[in-house]
Amino acid sequence: MKRVFVAEDDLTSLKLLGAVLKKWGYDVVSASDGSTAWQMLQTPGMPSLIVLDWMMPGMDGLDICRRIRKRGTQPPEYVILLTSMDRKQDIVAGLESGANDYITKPFDNDELRARLQVGQRVLELQTELVAAKKAFEFQATHDALTGLLNRRAILERLEREMSRCRRQESELSIMLLDIDHFKDVNDNYGHAVGDEVLREFSQRLRTVLRDYDSIGRYGGEEFLIVLPDICAIRNEETFERIRYSIGSEAFRTTAGALSVTTSAGATCSDGKSTVDGLIHEADSALYRAKNAGRNRVVFAERHP
């Protein structure tokens, strides 16, 4: 349903305007003074289509417009000023305060309805643009198949976490995982089944990580996990739990149940580490895990 917020201090005018708007199919939320209107507009779920009388007790329409624009809501509200002042300088002042449109009293019903329809179309377009922007931002930072952060994004996340770690003198660990014998899955069952395994692998990792941990698809069948506030060598059970989440149950695919395991290399920052240095340590540990028989976690050599 279309929704509109109306602020008008003249109760008779407010009642008549509300009746007209309801007749046009609008769900009307109203206030009879400026202060109440501003308080209500700060409440989540208020309509984005707003009709404000200029002159109101407590706070006038221009002041409300300025406050609305200052908070920078996305998508922005569409505000129509309603007033008996029709001088050019008044119109300019109203628009400069942040209003999108301006109607003088006494207004023509057909004109008001048309201007509301314009506002509604603008709001719908803005909502679509904001949604498209969010979708584009997600696509730019996430892997299309698994929905995890992509390589660039997970490395940027690691860089930020390392900076925070240095500032706060806190701990940080990373874990580089590889799906064991993934090439055999693709060769024996096809890439579609391989994709199913990658998606299920990603989902299982999500379920065992904390809300503030980060995970990304590092490349192919490799995944990078960033674990803030944890030391790899003193929390071996955490890394074993992550490994166990993969191999504990068979993966159910369209080709049937498949046994899937993972090898992993883990290391932690010493406060002086670089992103490249940590990745190299974890990668070397992962290489040793594979050579040792796979399905295991190996810690970087600098850790006892």
VENKA-V121468 format. One line per field, one symbol per residue. phi: phi as a letter, one per 20 degrees, with the letter a starting at -180 (. if undefined). psi: psi as a letter, one per 20 degrees, with the letter a starting at -180 (. if undefined). burial: I if it has 24 or more other ideal C-beta (glycine too) atoms within 12 Angstrom, else O. A space follows every 10 residues. Layout:
phi = ???
psi = ???
burial = ???
This chain:
phi = .fcbdccbee ffffffffff fffeneeddc bdbfffgfff feegnffeec dcffebfnbe ffffgfffff fmfcfffddd ecbeecfgff fffffffpfe bbceefeegf ffffffffgf ffffffffff ffffffffff dcfffemege gfffffffff fffffffeld ebcccddcff lfgffffecn fffgffffff gffffgfdef gefccbefrl ddcdddcflb dgfecgffff fffffeefcf eecfeofcec ccdbdcbcfd ndfdgfffff ffffffffff fepmladceg ffef
psi = qqqqppopio hghgggghgg ghhjjqoppq qjrgghghgh iipqjqqiop opqgoqqgpr hghggghghh ilqpqqqopp poqipjqghg gghghhiiqh rppqqpqpgh gggghhhggg ggggggghgg ghgggghghh iqphgijrqr gghhhhgggg hhghgggilr qpqqpoqppp khhhgghhiq hghhhggggh gghhgghiqr hjqqpqohpd kqqpppnqkq pghilhhghh hgghhgihqq porijapppp rqqqpqrqqj iiqrghgggg ghgghgghgg hjjrlrppqq hip.
burial = OIIIIIIIII OOIIOOIIOI IOOIOIOIII IIIIOIIIOI IOOOOIIIII IIIIIIOOII IIIIIOIIOO OOOOOIIIII IIIOOOOOOO OOOIOOIIII IIIIOOIOOO OIIOIIOOII OIIOOOOOOO OOOOOOOOOO IIIOOIOIII IOIIIOIIIO IIOOIOOOOO IIIIIIIIII IIOOIOOOIO OOIIIIIIII IIOIIIOIIO OOIIIIIIIO IIIIIIIIOI IIIOIIOIII IIIOIIIOOO IOIOOOOIOI IIIIIIIIIO OOIOIOOIIO IIIIIIOIII OOOIIIIIII OOIO
